[in-house]
């Protein structure tokens, strides 16, 4: 059984009246939580030069309603360059320079096509790093 762990640490000395220090960890498992997640898409990068919507992950290519996890990172340092992230055609947010996200994804195909799409902010060359941890195809 594969063991993959995701960790996050959030700290700040000036956000609140007291210092903030939050750390949490999760072991990635298949749906039901008994078996470690054993498959990954491999770390990839997409460099764009057009304001065009791109599909990173098509729900139809993966097992429906499983415990998939998606990692996204805008590798740019230019603060004007961002990626809009959509799931099932709904904008879930924008990743600005240096921003990253780690989100669950159901790959649901029963009612809505839950593809994960990105749209770059400009025609300037910018790069998104991404990876999918999943149960199967």
Chimera marker file (.cmm) of the C-alpha trace (Angstrom):
<marker_set name="trace">
<marker id="1" x="0.000" y="0.000" z="0.000" r="1" g="1" b="0" radius="0.5"/>
<marker id="2" x="1.331" y="3.427" z="-0.952" r="1" g="1" b="0" radius="0.5"/>
<marker id="3" x="1.518" y="6.107" z="1.708" r="1" g="1" b="0" radius="0.5"/>
<marker id="4" x="1.232" y="9.698" z="0.547" r="1" g="1" b="0" radius="0.5"/>
<marker id="5" x="0.940" y="12.490" z="3.090" r="1" g="1" b="0" radius="0.5"/>
<marker id="6" x="-0.105" y="16.102" z="2.538" r="1" g="1" b="0" radius="0.5"/>
<marker id="7" x="0.984" y="18.718" z="5.086" r="1" g="1" b="0" radius="0.5"/>
<marker id="8" x="0.099" y="22.393" z="5.433" r="1" g="1" b="0" radius="0.5"/>
<marker id="9" x="1.478" y="25.018" z="7.790" r="1" g="1" b="0" radius="0.5"/>
<marker id="10" x="0.025" y="28.522" z="8.097" r="1" g="1" b="0" radius="0.5"/>
<marker id="11" x="1.793" y="31.100" z="10.247" r="1" g="1" b="0" radius="0.5"/>
<marker id="12" x="1.486" y="34.842" z="10.803" r="1" g="1" b="0" radius="0.5"/>
<marker id="13" x="2.711" y="37.252" z="13.450" r="1" g="1" b="0" radius="0.5"/>
<marker id="14" x="0.528" y="40.197" z="12.400" r="1" g="1" b="0" radius="0.5"/>
<marker id="15" x="-2.765" y="38.876" z="10.991" r="1" g="1" b="0" radius="0.5"/>
<marker id="16" x="-4.515" y="38.614" z="14.367" r="1" g="1" b="0" radius="0.5"/>
<marker id="17" x="-3.965" y="40.141" z="17.798" r="1" g="1" b="0" radius="0.5"/>
<marker id="18" x="-1.959" y="36.999" z="18.680" r="1" g="1" b="0" radius="0.5"/>
<marker id="19" x="0.449" y="35.006" z="16.529" r="1" g="1" b="0" radius="0.5"/>
<marker id="20" x="-1.134" y="32.378" z="14.311" r="1" g="1" b="0" radius="0.5"/>
<marker id="21" x="0.416" y="28.936" z="13.912" r="1" g="1" b="0" radius="0.5"/>
<marker id="22" x="-1.646" y="26.180" z="12.312" r="1" g="1" b="0" radius="0.5"/>
<marker id="23" x="-0.302" y="22.841" z="11.128" r="1" g="1" b="0" radius="0.5"/>
<marker id="24" x="-2.251" y="19.854" z="9.884" r="1" g="1" b="0" radius="0.5"/>
<marker id="25" x="-1.516" y="16.637" z="8.020" r="1" g="1" b="0" radius="0.5"/>
<marker id="26" x="-3.545" y="14.069" z="6.079" r="1" g="1" b="0" radius="0.5"/>
<marker id="27" x="-2.698" y="10.683" z="4.645" r="1" g="1" b="0" radius="0.5"/>
<marker id="28" x="-4.225" y="10.394" z="1.168" r="1" g="1" b="0" radius="0.5"/>
<marker id="29" x="-6.480" y="7.366" z="0.942" r="1" g="1" b="0" radius="0.5"/>
<marker id="30" x="-8.994" y="5.940" z="-1.502" r="1" g="1" b="0" radius="0.5"/>
<marker id="31" x="-12.708" y="6.489" z="-0.847" r="1" g="1" b="0" radius="0.5"/>
<marker id="32" x="-13.610" y="4.833" z="2.427" r="1" g="1" b="0" radius="0.5"/>
<marker id="33" x="-10.225" y="5.607" z="3.917" r="1" g="1" b="0" radius="0.5"/>
<marker id="34" x="-8.782" y="2.098" z="4.239" r="1" g="1" b="0" radius="0.5"/>
<marker id="35" x="-6.321" y="1.895" z="1.327" r="1" g="1" b="0" radius="0.5"/>
<marker id="36" x="-3.578" y="4.366" z="0.507" r="1" g="1" b="0" radius="0.5"/>
<marker id="37" x="-3.984" y="6.199" z="-2.798" r="1" g="1" b="0" radius="0.5"/>
<marker id="38" x="-1.805" y="4.377" z="-5.333" r="1" g="1" b="0" radius="0.5"/>
<marker id="39" x="-1.988" y="6.415" z="-8.544" r="1" g="1" b="0" radius="0.5"/>
<marker id="40" x="-0.873" y="9.858" z="-9.663" r="1" g="1" b="0" radius="0.5"/>
<marker id="41" x="-0.885" y="11.739" z="-12.950" r="1" g="1" b="0" radius="0.5"/>
<marker id="42" x="2.725" y="12.803" z="-12.481" r="1" g="1" b="0" radius="0.5"/>
<marker id="43" x="3.888" y="16.339" z="-11.843" r="1" g="1" b="0" radius="0.5"/>
<marker id="44" x="3.381" y="18.378" z="-15.008" r="1" g="1" b="0" radius="0.5"/>
<marker id="45" x="3.565" y="21.960" z="-16.199" r="1" g="1" b="0" radius="0.5"/>
<marker id="46" x="1.483" y="23.834" z="-18.735" r="1" g="1" b="0" radius="0.5"/>
<marker id="47" x="2.911" y="27.033" z="-20.192" r="1" g="1" b="0" radius="0.5"/>
<marker id="48" x="0.339" y="29.214" z="-21.905" r="1" g="1" b="0" radius="0.5"/>
<marker id="49" x="0.541" y="32.154" z="-24.300" r="1" g="1" b="0" radius="0.5"/>
<marker id="50" x="-3.167" y="32.683" z="-25.038" r="1" g="1" b="0" radius="0.5"/>
<marker id="51" x="-6.240" y="33.642" z="-23.043" r="1" g="1" b="0" radius="0.5"/>
<marker id="52" x="-7.879" y="30.314" z="-23.814" r="1" g="1" b="0" radius="0.5"/>
<marker id="53" x="-9.637" y="27.892" z="-21.492" r="1" g="1" b="0" radius="0.5"/>
<marker id="54" x="-7.685" y="24.643" z="-21.116" r="1" g="1" b="0" radius="0.5"/>
<marker id="55" x="-8.925" y="21.363" z="-19.627" r="1" g="1" b="0" radius="0.5"/>
<marker id="56" x="-6.365" y="19.984" z="-17.178" r="1" g="1" b="0" radius="0.5"/>
<marker id="57" x="-8.420" y="16.984" z="-16.071" r="1" g="1" b="0" radius="0.5"/>
<marker id="58" x="-11.485" y="15.612" z="-17.844" r="1" g="1" b="0" radius="0.5"/>
<marker id="59" x="-13.838" y="13.913" z="-15.378" r="1" g="1" b="0" radius="0.5"/>
<marker id="60" x="-14.748" y="11.245" z="-17.938" r="1" g="1" b="0" radius="0.5"/>
<marker id="61" x="-11.122" y="10.005" z="-17.846" r="1" g="1" b="0" radius="0.5"/>
<marker id="62" x="-11.266" y="9.081" z="-14.145" r="1" g="1" b="0" radius="0.5"/>
<marker id="63" x="-13.368" y="6.954" z="-11.802" r="1" g="1" b="0" radius="0.5"/>
<marker id="64" x="-16.560" y="8.777" z="-10.848" r="1" g="1" b="0" radius="0.5"/>
<marker id="65" x="-17.038" y="9.984" z="-7.247" r="1" g="1" b="0" radius="0.5"/>
<marker id="66" x="-13.737" y="8.800" z="-5.805" r="1" g="1" b="0" radius="0.5"/>
<marker id="67" x="-11.223" y="10.448" z="-3.458" r="1" g="1" b="0" radius="0.5"/>
<marker id="68" x="-9.148" y="12.331" z="-6.028" r="1" g="1" b="0" radius="0.5"/>
<marker id="69" x="-6.885" y="15.196" z="-4.904" r="1" g="1" b="0" radius="0.5"/>
<marker id="70" x="-5.624" y="17.986" z="-7.192" r="1" g="1" b="0" radius="0.5"/>
<marker id="71" x="-2.488" y="20.105" z="-6.704" r="1" g="1" b="0" radius="0.5"/>
<marker id="72" x="-2.170" y="23.378" z="-8.671" r="1" g="1" b="0" radius="0.5"/>
<marker id="73" x="0.535" y="26.072" z="-8.486" r="1" g="1" b="0" radius="0.5"/>
<marker id="74" x="1.088" y="29.276" z="-10.426" r="1" g="1" b="0" radius="0.5"/>
<marker id="75" x="4.885" y="29.269" z="-10.775" r="1" g="1" b="0" radius="0.5"/>
<marker id="76" x="5.117" y="32.902" z="-11.873" r="1" g="1" b="0" radius="0.5"/>
<marker id="77" x="6.590" y="35.837" z="-9.939" r="1" g="1" b="0" radius="0.5"/>
<marker id="78" x="4.885" y="38.531" z="-12.035" r="1" g="1" b="0" radius="0.5"/>
<marker id="79" x="1.869" y="39.516" z="-9.915" r="1" g="1" b="0" radius="0.5"/>
<marker id="80" x="-0.168" y="40.465" z="-13.006" r="1" g="1" b="0" radius="0.5"/>
<marker id="81" x="-0.246" y="36.848" z="-14.226" r="1" g="1" b="0" radius="0.5"/>
<marker id="82" x="-2.933" y="34.576" z="-12.780" r="1" g="1" b="0" radius="0.5"/>
<marker id="83" x="-4.928" y="31.468" z="-13.682" r="1" g="1" b="0" radius="0.5"/>
<marker id="84" x="-8.693" y="31.285" z="-13.225" r="1" g="1" b="0" radius="0.5"/>
<marker id="85" x="-9.672" y="27.801" z="-11.997" r="1" g="1" b="0" radius="0.5"/>
<marker id="86" x="-13.050" y="26.271" z="-12.879" r="1" g="1" b="0" radius="0.5"/>
<marker id="87" x="-14.673" y="23.011" z="-11.858" r="1" g="1" b="0" radius="0.5"/>
<marker id="88" x="-17.834" y="22.012" z="-13.733" r="1" g="1" b="0" radius="0.5"/>
<marker id="89" x="-17.862" y="25.452" z="-15.359" r="1" g="1" b="0" radius="0.5"/>
<marker id="90" x="-17.955" y="27.242" z="-11.985" r="1" g="1" b="0" radius="0.5"/>
<marker id="91" x="-15.107" y="29.582" z="-11.143" r="1" g="1" b="0" radius="0.5"/>
<marker id="92" x="-13.669" y="28.437" z="-7.813" r="1" g="1" b="0" radius="0.5"/>
<marker id="93" x="-10.944" y="31.081" z="-7.698" r="1" g="1" b="0" radius="0.5"/>
<marker id="94" x="-7.822" y="32.586" z="-9.179" r="1" g="1" b="0" radius="0.5"/>
<marker id="95" x="-4.256" y="31.521" z="-8.535" r="1" g="1" b="0" radius="0.5"/>
<marker id="96" x="-2.019" y="34.582" z="-8.524" r="1" g="1" b="0" radius="0.5"/>
<marker id="97" x="1.790" y="34.532" z="-8.772" r="1" g="1" b="0" radius="0.5"/>
<marker id="98" x="3.156" y="31.965" z="-6.308" r="1" g="1" b="0" radius="0.5"/>
<marker id="99" x="-0.319" y="30.819" z="-5.191" r="1" g="1" b="0" radius="0.5"/>
<marker id="100" x="-1.121" y="27.125" z="-4.939" r="1" g="1" b="0" radius="0.5"/>
<marker id="101" x="-4.122" y="24.958" z="-4.138" r="1" g="1" b="0" radius="0.5"/>
<marker id="102" x="-4.691" y="21.392" z="-2.953" r="1" g="1" b="0" radius="0.5"/>
<marker id="103" x="-8.332" y="20.412" z="-3.376" r="1" g="1" b="0" radius="0.5"/>
<marker id="104" x="-10.535" y="17.310" z="-3.391" r="1" g="1" b="0" radius="0.5"/>
<marker id="105" x="-12.192" y="16.438" z="-6.702" r="1" g="1" b="0" radius="0.5"/>
<marker id="106" x="-15.006" y="13.939" z="-7.263" r="1" g="1" b="0" radius="0.5"/>
<marker id="107" x="-14.615" y="13.584" z="-11.074" r="1" g="1" b="0" radius="0.5"/>
<marker id="108" x="-18.411" y="13.342" z="-11.063" r="1" g="1" b="0" radius="0.5"/>
<marker id="109" x="-19.925" y="12.647" z="-14.478" r="1" g="1" b="0" radius="0.5"/>
<marker id="110" x="-23.493" y="11.783" z="-13.452" r="1" g="1" b="0" radius="0.5"/>
<marker id="111" x="-25.148" y="15.217" z="-13.471" r="1" g="1" b="0" radius="0.5"/>
<marker id="112" x="-22.510" y="17.744" z="-14.423" r="1" g="1" b="0" radius="0.5"/>
<marker id="113" x="-19.306" y="17.407" z="-16.350" r="1" g="1" b="0" radius="0.5"/>
<marker id="114" x="-16.861" y="18.191" z="-13.530" r="1" g="1" b="0" radius="0.5"/>
<marker id="115" x="-13.787" y="18.846" z="-15.657" r="1" g="1" b="0" radius="0.5"/>
<marker id="116" x="-11.060" y="20.995" z="-14.135" r="1" g="1" b="0" radius="0.5"/>
<marker id="117" x="-10.298" y="23.898" z="-16.468" r="1" g="1" b="0" radius="0.5"/>
<marker id="118" x="-7.917" y="26.844" z="-16.269" r="1" g="1" b="0" radius="0.5"/>
<marker id="119" x="-7.936" y="30.152" z="-18.096" r="1" g="1" b="0" radius="0.5"/>
<marker id="120" x="-4.756" y="32.270" z="-18.126" r="1" g="1" b="0" radius="0.5"/>
<marker id="121" x="-5.050" y="35.998" z="-17.451" r="1" g="1" b="0" radius="0.5"/>
<marker id="122" x="-3.117" y="37.217" z="-20.489" r="1" g="1" b="0" radius="0.5"/>
<marker id="123" x="-1.196" y="36.308" z="-23.613" r="1" g="1" b="0" radius="0.5"/>
<marker id="124" x="2.088" y="36.695" z="-21.727" r="1" g="1" b="0" radius="0.5"/>
<marker id="125" x="3.805" y="33.356" z="-21.227" r="1" g="1" b="0" radius="0.5"/>
<marker id="126" x="3.019" y="31.899" z="-17.802" r="1" g="1" b="0" radius="0.5"/>
<marker id="127" x="3.192" y="28.445" z="-16.273" r="1" g="1" b="0" radius="0.5"/>
<marker id="128" x="0.927" y="26.328" z="-14.096" r="1" g="1" b="0" radius="0.5"/>
<marker id="129" x="2.299" y="23.287" z="-12.273" r="1" g="1" b="0" radius="0.5"/>
<marker id="130" x="-0.222" y="20.519" z="-11.554" r="1" g="1" b="0" radius="0.5"/>
<marker id="131" x="-0.678" y="16.948" z="-10.374" r="1" g="1" b="0" radius="0.5"/>
<marker id="132" x="-3.592" y="14.595" z="-9.686" r="1" g="1" b="0" radius="0.5"/>
<marker id="133" x="-3.611" y="11.876" z="-7.031" r="1" g="1" b="0" radius="0.5"/>
<marker id="134" x="-6.373" y="9.425" z="-7.889" r="1" g="1" b="0" radius="0.5"/>
<marker id="135" x="-7.866" y="5.974" z="-7.343" r="1" g="1" b="0" radius="0.5"/>
<marker id="136" x="-8.091" y="4.764" z="-10.894" r="1" g="1" b="0" radius="0.5"/>
<marker id="137" x="-9.095" y="5.314" z="-14.472" r="1" g="1" b="0" radius="0.5"/>
<link id1="1" id2="2" r="1" g="1" b="0" radius="0.2"/>
<link id1="2" id2="3" r="1" g="1" b="0" radius="0.2"/>
<link id1="3" id2="4" r="1" g="1" b="0" radius="0.2"/>
<link id1="4" id2="5" r="1" g="1" b="0" radius="0.2"/>
<link id1="5" id2="6" r="1" g="1" b="0" radius="0.2"/>
<link id1="6" id2="7" r="1" g="1" b="0" radius="0.2"/>
<link id1="7" id2="8" r="1" g="1" b="0" radius="0.2"/>
<link id1="8" id2="9" r="1" g="1" b="0" radius="0.2"/>
<link id1="9" id2="10" r="1" g="1" b="0" radius="0.2"/>
<link id1="10" id2="11" r="1" g="1" b="0" radius="0.2"/>
<link id1="11" id2="12" r="1" g="1" b="0" radius="0.2"/>
<link id1="12" id2="13" r="1" g="1" b="0" radius="0.2"/>
<link id1="13" id2="14" r="1" g="1" b="0" radius="0.2"/>
<link id1="14" id2="15" r="1" g="1" b="0" radius="0.2"/>
<link id1="15" id2="16" r="1" g="1" b="0" radius="0.2"/>
<link id1="16" id2="17" r="1" g="1" b="0" radius="0.2"/>
<link id1="17" id2="18" r="1" g="1" b="0" radius="0.2"/>
<link id1="18" id2="19" r="1" g="1" b="0" radius="0.2"/>
<link id1="19" id2="20" r="1" g="1" b="0" radius="0.2"/>
<link id1="20" id2="21" r="1" g="1" b="0" radius="0.2"/>
<link id1="21" id2="22" r="1" g="1" b="0" radius="0.2"/>
<link id1="22" id2="23" r="1" g="1" b="0" radius="0.2"/>
<link id1="23" id2="24" r="1" g="1" b="0" radius="0.2"/>
<link id1="24" id2="25" r="1" g="1" b="0" radius="0.2"/>
<link id1="25" id2="26" r="1" g="1" b="0" radius="0.2"/>
<link id1="26" id2="27" r="1" g="1" b="0" radius="0.2"/>
<link id1="27" id2="28" r="1" g="1" b="0" radius="0.2"/>
<link id1="28" id2="29" r="1" g="1" b="0" radius="0.2"/>
<link id1="29" id2="30" r="1" g="1" b="0" radius="0.2"/>
<link id1="30" id2="31" r="1" g="1" b="0" radius="0.2"/>
<link id1="31" id2="32" r="1" g="1" b="0" radius="0.2"/>
<link id1="32" id2="33" r="1" g="1" b="0" radius="0.2"/>
<link id1="33" id2="34" r="1" g="1" b="0" radius="0.2"/>
<link id1="34" id2="35" r="1" g="1" b="0" radius="0.2"/>
<link id1="35" id2="36" r="1" g="1" b="0" radius="0.2"/>
<link id1="36" id2="37" r="1" g="1" b="0" radius="0.2"/>
<link id1="37" id2="38" r="1" g="1" b="0" radius="0.2"/>
<link id1="38" id2="39" r="1" g="1" b="0" radius="0.2"/>
<link id1="39" id2="40" r="1" g="1" b="0" radius="0.2"/>
<link id1="40" id2="41" r="1" g="1" b="0" radius="0.2"/>
<link id1="41" id2="42" r="1" g="1" b="0" radius="0.2"/>
<link id1="42" id2="43" r="1" g="1" b="0" radius="0.2"/>
<link id1="43" id2="44" r="1" g="1" b="0" radius="0.2"/>
<link id1="44" id2="45" r="1" g="1" b="0" radius="0.2"/>
<link id1="45" id2="46" r="1" g="1" b="0" radius="0.2"/>
<link id1="46" id2="47" r="1" g="1" b="0" radius="0.2"/>
<link id1="47" id2="48" r="1" g="1" b="0" radius="0.2"/>
<link id1="48" id2="49" r="1" g="1" b="0" radius="0.2"/>
<link id1="49" id2="50" r="1" g="1" b="0" radius="0.2"/>
<link id1="50" id2="51" r="1" g="1" b="0" radius="0.2"/>
<link id1="51" id2="52" r="1" g="1" b="0" radius="0.2"/>
<link id1="52" id2="53" r="1" g="1" b="0" radius="0.2"/>
<link id1="53" id2="54" r="1" g="1" b="0" radius="0.2"/>
<link id1="54" id2="55" r="1" g="1" b="0" radius="0.2"/>
<link id1="55" id2="56" r="1" g="1" b="0" radius="0.2"/>
<link id1="56" id2="57" r="1" g="1" b="0" radius="0.2"/>
<link id1="57" id2="58" r="1" g="1" b="0" radius="0.2"/>
<link id1="58" id2="59" r="1" g="1" b="0" radius="0.2"/>
<link id1="59" id2="60" r="1" g="1" b="0" radius="0.2"/>
<link id1="60" id2="61" r="1" g="1" b="0" radius="0.2"/>
<link id1="61" id2="62" r="1" g="1" b="0" radius="0.2"/>
<link id1="62" id2="63" r="1" g="1" b="0" radius="0.2"/>
<link id1="63" id2="64" r="1" g="1" b="0" radius="0.2"/>
<link id1="64" id2="65" r="1" g="1" b="0" radius="0.2"/>
<link id1="65" id2="66" r="1" g="1" b="0" radius="0.2"/>
<link id1="66" id2="67" r="1" g="1" b="0" radius="0.2"/>
<link id1="67" id2="68" r="1" g="1" b="0" radius="0.2"/>
<link id1="68" id2="69" r="1" g="1" b="0" radius="0.2"/>
<link id1="69" id2="70" r="1" g="1" b="0" radius="0.2"/>
<link id1="70" id2="71" r="1" g="1" b="0" radius="0.2"/>
<link id1="71" id2="72" r="1" g="1" b="0" radius="0.2"/>
<link id1="72" id2="73" r="1" g="1" b="0" radius="0.2"/>
<link id1="73" id2="74" r="1" g="1" b="0" radius="0.2"/>
<link id1="74" id2="75" r="1" g="1" b="0" radius="0.2"/>
<link id1="75" id2="76" r="1" g="1" b="0" radius="0.2"/>
<link id1="76" id2="77" r="1" g="1" b="0" radius="0.2"/>
<link id1="77" id2="78" r="1" g="1" b="0" radius="0.2"/>
<link id1="78" id2="79" r="1" g="1" b="0" radius="0.2"/>
<link id1="79" id2="80" r="1" g="1" b="0" radius="0.2"/>
<link id1="80" id2="81" r="1" g="1" b="0" radius="0.2"/>
<link id1="81" id2="82" r="1" g="1" b="0" radius="0.2"/>
<link id1="82" id2="83" r="1" g="1" b="0" radius="0.2"/>
<link id1="83" id2="84" r="1" g="1" b="0" radius="0.2"/>
<link id1="84" id2="85" r="1" g="1" b="0" radius="0.2"/>
<link id1="85" id2="86" r="1" g="1" b="0" radius="0.2"/>
<link id1="86" id2="87" r="1" g="1" b="0" radius="0.2"/>
<link id1="87" id2="88" r="1" g="1" b="0" radius="0.2"/>
<link id1="88" id2="89" r="1" g="1" b="0" radius="0.2"/>
<link id1="89" id2="90" r="1" g="1" b="0" radius="0.2"/>
<link id1="90" id2="91" r="1" g="1" b="0" radius="0.2"/>
<link id1="91" id2="92" r="1" g="1" b="0" radius="0.2"/>
<link id1="92" id2="93" r="1" g="1" b="0" radius="0.2"/>
<link id1="93" id2="94" r="1" g="1" b="0" radius="0.2"/>
<link id1="94" id2="95" r="1" g="1" b="0" radius="0.2"/>
<link id1="95" id2="96" r="1" g="1" b="0" radius="0.2"/>
<link id1="96" id2="97" r="1" g="1" b="0" radius="0.2"/>
<link id1="97" id2="98" r="1" g="1" b="0" radius="0.2"/>
<link id1="98" id2="99" r="1" g="1" b="0" radius="0.2"/>
<link id1="99" id2="100" r="1" g="1" b="0" radius="0.2"/>
<link id1="100" id2="101" r="1" g="1" b="0" radius="0.2"/>
<link id1="101" id2="102" r="1" g="1" b="0" radius="0.2"/>
<link id1="102" id2="103" r="1" g="1" b="0" radius="0.2"/>
<link id1="103" id2="104" r="1" g="1" b="0" radius="0.2"/>
<link id1="104" id2="105" r="1" g="1" b="0" radius="0.2"/>
<link id1="105" id2="106" r="1" g="1" b="0" radius="0.2"/>
<link id1="106" id2="107" r="1" g="1" b="0" radius="0.2"/>
<link id1="107" id2="108" r="1" g="1" b="0" radius="0.2"/>
<link id1="108" id2="109" r="1" g="1" b="0" radius="0.2"/>
<link id1="109" id2="110" r="1" g="1" b="0" radius="0.2"/>
<link id1="110" id2="111" r="1" g="1" b="0" radius="0.2"/>
<link id1="111" id2="112" r="1" g="1" b="0" radius="0.2"/>
<link id1="112" id2="113" r="1" g="1" b="0" radius="0.2"/>
<link id1="113" id2="114" r="1" g="1" b="0" radius="0.2"/>
<link id1="114" id2="115" r="1" g="1" b="0" radius="0.2"/>
<link id1="115" id2="116" r="1" g="1" b="0" radius="0.2"/>
<link id1="116" id2="117" r="1" g="1" b="0" radius="0.2"/>
<link id1="117" id2="118" r="1" g="1" b="0" radius="0.2"/>
<link id1="118" id2="119" r="1" g="1" b="0" radius="0.2"/>
<link id1="119" id2="120" r="1" g="1" b="0" radius="0.2"/>
<link id1="120" id2="121" r="1" g="1" b="0" radius="0.2"/>
<link id1="121" id2="122" r="1" g="1" b="0" radius="0.2"/>
<link id1="122" id2="123" r="1" g="1" b="0" radius="0.2"/>
<link id1="123" id2="124" r="1" g="1" b="0" radius="0.2"/>
<link id1="124" id2="125" r="1" g="1" b="0" radius="0.2"/>
<link id1="125" id2="126" r="1" g="1" b="0" radius="0.2"/>
<link id1="126" id2="127" r="1" g="1" b="0" radius="0.2"/>
<link id1="127" id2="128" r="1" g="1" b="0" radius="0.2"/>
<link id1="128" id2="129" r="1" g="1" b="0" radius="0.2"/>
<link id1="129" id2="130" r="1" g="1" b="0" radius="0.2"/>
<link id1="130" id2="131" r="1" g="1" b="0" radius="0.2"/>
<link id1="131" id2="132" r="1" g="1" b="0" radius="0.2"/>
<link id1="132" id2="133" r="1" g="1" b="0" radius="0.2"/>
<link id1="133" id2="134" r="1" g="1" b="0" radius="0.2"/>
<link id1="134" id2="135" r="1" g="1" b="0" radius="0.2"/>
<link id1="135" id2="136" r="1" g="1" b="0" radius="0.2"/>
<link id1="136" id2="137" r="1" g="1" b="0" radius="0.2"/>
</marker_set>
